[in-house]
Amino acid sequence: MTEVAPPANWYEGTGKLCIDWTALIGHPCQLDISCWQRGLQAQSMADGEPQPMPLSDIGDWLLDLNDDAIRRWRATIPEPVLAIVNQLPDHRVAIIELVARSTAGEDLFIANPKLFWLLVDARVMHTRDVDAAANVLKLKQRDLLKLLGLSGTAQQVKILRKTRDTLLTRHQILKLRLLLSDAVICSYFSHERDITATQIDVLDEYPWLAACPAKALIDCLDDRQNRRWFNDTLRMLNDLDALRRCTTRDALMRLHDRLVEQLNNRRMTEALIRDRYGNVAAVPEPPLPGNGQITPLTTQEAVVQEGMQMHHCIGSYLARVVEGRYAVYHIELPERLTIGVNIKNNGSVVLDDIRGKRNAQPSDAAQELIESWFTRASSNISRQ
């Protein structure tokens, strides 16, 4: 979107929006855009010479700018088209330009907007060749999917239609396109009334979930805490069979807690990581200094003991701690909490998690105190 709005005027009689760029770019330049009913034709006027141009060259800011003249121009776009196009991540102006010039395009867009978006994103259709786009729009939806490298089944068409009213990011739509090549995942999607962003993200990361009873957990994994329990459980298991059988959040929690208990009941000598000489491996120096309240855990024994005392699975992070990819801290007041810090390859740090006993959430006061410490300590690193 442009940072400075150019002067714009709407002429009701001619159905034309005129945007004057002269003051902003320093030489005479005017952009004229016809209304929806006249095909959204655009042309630039420089030195009195009109030059036709694709509406897509103007950019999606045209659908977002809060200007009275532009709002009146947007009002000529049919409400169903405008409502759906505003849910898309990009290519919005290019899409309405195609839709405005083709009844078949409007029908396809209303019925299956994510398919339409994929066709534009893959440059199967674009506004620079309207005739070629019109030929593409004559094809059935199954054949359009084949142009995207998919098998073009009726099932894939129906799955994409289910995302009609779902707000998805660009990456999520592209993930969905890849997931449509998996027959098991398509079977899962076919039994869902709507396809959600959470389902796409989870199945992209854990495609095996679609083939087991644990697929019942997918929708609840949009909750951060549930996802944490799931990831921790996954990390503590060698054989995923127990996790694959979980069908409820409560079952996932029971499995998680059982694994934590087993982990923390192991003898200290069994849990520790040793170097090639049999010695307990040293823990790298923590990336952030502690203070009077927050203390870094600087030995493997301290990390394991933390998990035992707090009844959570911080001990399962031991390998990452020894490898210098994770650091663990604790705080006693205003409440007993464990603090996890991710260490990236470039040395930067991210506050990963704060947990109380049995994974309890911290109080607002404790959260604020820890975040304040982290902000100050990590800013000192960036200045070094």
C-alpha positions in Angstrom: 0.0 0.0 0.0 1.2 3.5 -0.7 2.3 5.5 2.3 0.9 8.8 1.0 -2.5 8.7 -0.7 -2.6 10.5 -4.1 -5.5 12.8 -4.8 -8.4 10.8 -6.2 -11.8 11.7 -7.8 -14.8 9.6 -8.6 -17.0 10.6 -11.5 -20.4 8.9 -11.1 -21.6 9.8 -14.6 -18.8 8.2 -16.5 -18.1 5.5 -13.9 -14.5 6.4 -13.7 -11.9 6.7 -10.9 -9.1 9.2 -11.5 -6.0 9.2 -9.4 -3.5 12.1 -9.9 0.1 11.1 -9.1 1.6 14.4 -10.4 2.4 15.9 -7.0 3.9 12.7 -5.7 6.2 11.8 -8.6 7.0 15.3 -9.9 5.7 15.2 -13.4 2.2 15.0 -15.0 0.7 11.5 -14.5 -2.9 10.5 -14.1 -4.4 7.0 -13.7 -8.0 6.3 -14.9 -9.9 3.2 -13.9 -13.3 2.3 -15.1 -16.0 0.8 -12.8 -16.8 -2.9 -12.5 -19.7 -2.6 -15.0 -17.2 -1.3 -17.6 -14.6 -4.0 -17.1 -12.2 -2.3 -14.7 -10.2 -0.9 -17.6 -7.1 1.0 -16.6 -5.0 3.5 -18.4 -2.3 6.0 -17.5 -2.2 9.5 -18.8 1.3 11.0 -19.1 1.8 14.2 -21.1 -1.7 13.8 -22.5 -1.0 10.4 -24.1 -3.3 7.6 -22.8 -1.6 4.2 -22.3 -3.6 1.1 -21.4 -2.2 -0.9 -18.5 -3.1 -4.0 -16.5 -4.9 -3.2 -13.3 -2.6 -5.7 -11.6 0.3 -3.3 -12.2 -1.3 -0.8 -9.9 -1.2 -3.1 -6.9 -3.5 -4.4 -4.1 -3.4 -1.2 -2.2 -6.2 -0.1 -4.4 -8.5 -2.4 -2.5 -7.3 -1.1 0.9 -6.8 2.6 0.7 -9.2 4.6 2.9 -10.2 7.3 0.4 -13.8 8.4 -0.4 -13.4 8.3 -4.2 -11.7 4.9 -4.1 -14.3 3.6 -1.7 -17.1 4.6 -4.2 -15.2 2.9 -7.0 -14.9 -0.3 -4.9 -18.6 -0.1 -4.2 -19.2 -0.9 -7.9 -17.7 -4.4 -7.3 -20.3 -7.0 -6.4 -20.4 -7.6 -2.7 -19.8 -11.4 -3.0 -16.7 -10.8 -5.1 -15.3 -8.1 -2.9 -16.0 -10.1 0.3 -14.2 -13.1 -1.0 -11.3 -11.3 -2.6 -10.6 -9.4 0.6 -9.9 -12.8 2.3 -7.0 -13.6 -0.1 -3.4 -12.9 0.7 -2.4 -11.2 -2.5 -3.1 -11.1 -6.3 -6.4 -9.5 -5.4 -6.4 -6.7 -8.0 -5.3 -9.2 -10.7 -8.1 -11.5 -9.7 -10.9 -9.0 -9.8 -9.6 -7.7 -13.1 -10.1 -11.2 -14.6 -13.4 -11.8 -12.9 -14.8 -8.5 -14.1 -14.2 -9.4 -17.7 -15.6 -12.9 -17.7 -18.9 -14.5 -16.5 -17.1 -17.8 -16.4 -14.4 -16.2 -14.3 -16.9 -14.8 -11.8 -18.7 -18.1 -11.5 -15.4 -20.0 -10.8 -14.2 -17.4 -8.4 -17.4 -17.4 -6.3 -17.5 -21.2 -6.3 -13.8 -21.9 -5.7 -11.7 -18.8 -4.9 -8.6 -20.7 -3.7 -8.4 -22.6 -6.9 -8.7 -19.3 -8.8 -5.9 -17.9 -6.6 -3.7 -20.9 -7.3 -4.2 -20.4 -11.1 -3.1 -16.8 -10.9 -0.2 -17.4 -8.5 1.1 -20.2 -10.8 0.7 -17.8 -13.8 -1.7 -20.2 -15.5 -3.9 -17.1 -15.8 -2.8 -13.5 -15.8 -4.2 -10.2 -17.0 -1.6 -9.6 -19.7 -3.3 -12.1 -21.9 -7.0 -11.9 -21.4 -7.8 -14.1 -24.3 -5.6 -16.9 -23.0 -7.2 -16.5 -19.6 -10.6 -16.8 -21.1 -9.6 -20.1 -22.8 -8.4 -21.4 -19.4 -11.7 -20.5 -17.8 -13.6 -22.7 -20.2 -12.0 -25.7 -18.6 -13.7 -27.8 -15.9 -12.3 -27.4 -12.4 -10.8 -30.9 -12.5 -8.9 -30.0 -15.6 -7.8 -26.7 -14.0 -6.2 -28.8 -11.2 -4.2 -30.7 -13.7 -2.7 -27.5 -15.0 -1.4 -27.1 -11.4 0.3 -30.5 -11.4 -2.4 -32.3 -9.5 -4.3 -35.4 -10.6 -7.5 -33.4 -10.9 -10.0 -35.6 -9.0 -13.5 -34.5 -8.0 -12.4 -35.0 -4.4 -9.6 -32.4 -4.7 -12.0 -30.0 -6.2 -14.4 -30.4 -3.3 -11.7 -30.0 -0.8 -10.6 -26.7 -2.3 -14.2 -25.5 -2.3 -14.4 -26.2 1.4 -11.8 -23.4 2.0 -14.1 -20.8 0.3 -14.8 -18.9 3.5 -11.5 -19.8 5.3 -8.9 -17.0 5.8 -5.6 -18.5 4.7 -2.1 -17.1 4.3 -0.2 -17.5 1.1 1.9 -20.2 2.6 -1.1 -22.1 3.9 -2.7 -22.1 0.4 0.5 -23.4 -1.1 0.8 -26.1 1.7 -2.8 -27.2 0.9 -1.9 -27.6 -2.8 0.9 -30.0 -1.8 -1.3 -31.8 0.7 -3.8 -32.5 -2.0 -1.3 -35.0 -3.5 -1.6 -37.2 -0.5 -4.6 -39.6 -0.8 -4.8 -40.3 2.9 -4.9 -36.6 3.8 -7.5 -36.0 1.1 -9.6 -38.7 2.7 -9.4 -36.9 6.0 -10.3 -33.5 4.5 -13.2 -35.1 2.6 -14.9 -36.0 6.0 -14.5 -32.4 7.3 -17.2 -29.9 6.9 -14.7 -27.0 6.6 -11.0 -26.9 6.0 -9.2 -24.8 8.6 -5.8 -23.1 8.7 -5.0 -25.2 11.8 -5.7 -28.5 9.9 -3.5 -27.4 7.0 -0.6 -26.4 9.3 -0.8 -29.5 11.5 -1.0 -31.9 8.6 1.8 -30.2 6.8 4.0 -30.8 9.9 2.6 -34.2 10.9 1.1 -35.8 7.8 1.0 -39.2 9.6 -1.8 -37.9 11.8 -4.3 -38.3 9.0 -3.9 -42.1 9.0 -4.5 -42.8 12.7 -7.1 -42.3 15.4 -5.1 -39.3 16.7 -6.4 -37.3 13.8 -9.2 -36.4 16.3 -6.6 -34.2 18.0 -5.9 -32.0 15.0 -8.5 -29.3 15.7 -7.4 -28.8 19.3 -3.8 -28.3 18.3 -4.5 -24.6 17.4 -4.2 -24.0 21.2 -0.6 -23.3 22.1 -0.6 -25.3 25.3 -2.2 -28.4 23.5 0.4 -28.1 20.8 3.2 -27.9 23.5 1.9 -31.1 25.1 1.7 -32.8 21.7 5.3 -31.8 20.8 6.7 -32.7 24.2 4.9 -36.1 24.0 6.3 -36.7 20.5 9.8 -35.9 21.7 9.6 -38.3 24.6 8.4 -41.3 22.6 10.5 -43.7 20.6 7.4 -45.6 19.4 4.6 -43.4 18.4 1.9 -46.0 18.7 0.6 -44.7 22.1 0.3 -41.2 20.6 -1.4 -42.5 17.5 -4.1 -44.0 19.7 -4.9 -40.7 21.5 -8.3 -39.4 20.4 -9.0 -36.7 23.0 -7.1 -33.8 24.7 -7.5 -35.6 28.0 -5.9 -38.7 26.6 -3.0 -36.7 25.3 -2.5 -35.0 28.7 -2.6 -38.4 30.5 0.0 -39.8 28.1 2.2 -36.7 28.4 2.1 -36.8 32.3 2.8 -40.5 32.3 5.9 -40.0 30.1 7.1 -37.1 32.2 6.8 -39.3 35.3 8.8 -42.1 33.6 11.4 -39.6 32.4 11.9 -38.0 35.8 11.9 -41.4 37.6 15.0 -42.6 35.7 18.1 -42.7 37.7 20.3 -39.6 37.2 23.1 -41.6 35.7 20.8 -43.0 33.0 19.5 -39.6 32.0 22.8 -37.8 31.6 24.6 -37.4 28.3 28.3 -38.5 28.3 31.2 -37.6 26.1 33.4 -40.2 24.3 35.5 -40.7 27.4 32.4 -41.5 29.6 32.4 -38.2 31.4 29.2 -36.2 31.9 29.2 -33.7 29.1 29.5 -30.1 30.1 26.7 -27.6 29.5 27.7 -24.6 27.4 27.8 -21.2 29.0 24.2 -19.8 29.1 23.6 -17.1 26.4 22.0 -14.7 28.9 23.2 -13.9 32.4 20.8 -14.4 35.3 20.0 -11.8 37.9 19.0 -11.7 41.5 15.8 -13.6 40.7 16.5 -15.7 37.6 19.2 -18.3 37.7 20.6 -20.3 34.7 20.9 -24.1 35.1 24.5 -24.8 34.2 24.8 -28.6 34.6 22.9 -31.5 33.2 22.1 -32.6 36.7 20.5 -29.3 37.4 18.3 -29.6 34.3 17.2 -33.2 35.2 16.5 -32.2 38.8 14.4 -29.3 37.6 12.2 -31.6 35.7 11.9 -33.9 38.7 10.9 -31.1 41.1 8.6 -29.4 38.7 6.9 -32.6 37.3 7.4 -31.5 33.7 9.5 -32.7 30.8 12.4 -30.2 30.7 14.7 -33.2 31.0 13.7 -34.2 27.5 15.5 -31.1 26.3 18.8 -32.3 27.7 20.4 -33.1 24.3 19.6 -29.7 23.0 21.0 -28.1 26.1 24.3 -30.0 25.8 24.5 -29.1 22.1 24.1 -25.4 22.9 20.8 -25.1 21.1 18.7 -24.5 24.3 19.2 -22.9 27.7 17.2 -23.5 30.9 16.7 -21.0 33.8 14.5 -21.0 36.9 12.9 -18.4 39.1 11.6 -18.8 42.7 9.6 -15.7 43.2 6.9 -14.5 42.7 6.4 -18.2 41.9 8.5 -21.2 41.0 8.9 -21.4 37.2 11.1 -23.0 34.6 12.2 -20.8 31.7 13.3 -22.1 28.3 15.4 -20.1 25.8 15.9 -21.2 22.2 19.4 -20.5 20.8 19.5 -20.0 17.0 22.4 -20.9 14.7 23.4 -17.2 14.5 23.6 -16.9 18.3 20.3 -14.9 18.7 17.9 -16.1 21.3 14.1 -16.5 21.6 12.1 -16.8 24.8 10.6 -20.2 24.1 8.5 -21.2 27.1 7.7 -20.5 30.8 6.2 -23.3 32.8 5.1 -23.9 36.4 4.7 -27.2 38.2 3.0 -29.8 35.9 3.1 -27.3 33.1 1.0 -24.6 34.8 0.9 -21.2 33.1 2.7 -18.3 34.8 0.9 -15.5 36.5 0.7 -12.2 34.6 3.2 -10.6 37.1 5.7 -13.4 36.6 5.3 -13.3 32.9 5.9 -9.6 32.8 9.0 -9.9 35.1 10.6 -12.6 33.0 9.9 -10.9 29.7 11.4 -7.7 31.0 14.6 -9.6 32.1 14.7 -11.3 28.7 14.3 -8.1 26.8 17.1 -6.4 28.7 19.5 -9.3 28.6 19.0 -10.2 25.0 19.4 -6.5 23.9 22.8 -6.5 25.6 23.8 -9.5 23.4 22.7 -7.7 20.2 24.9 -4.7 21.1 28.0 -6.8 21.6 
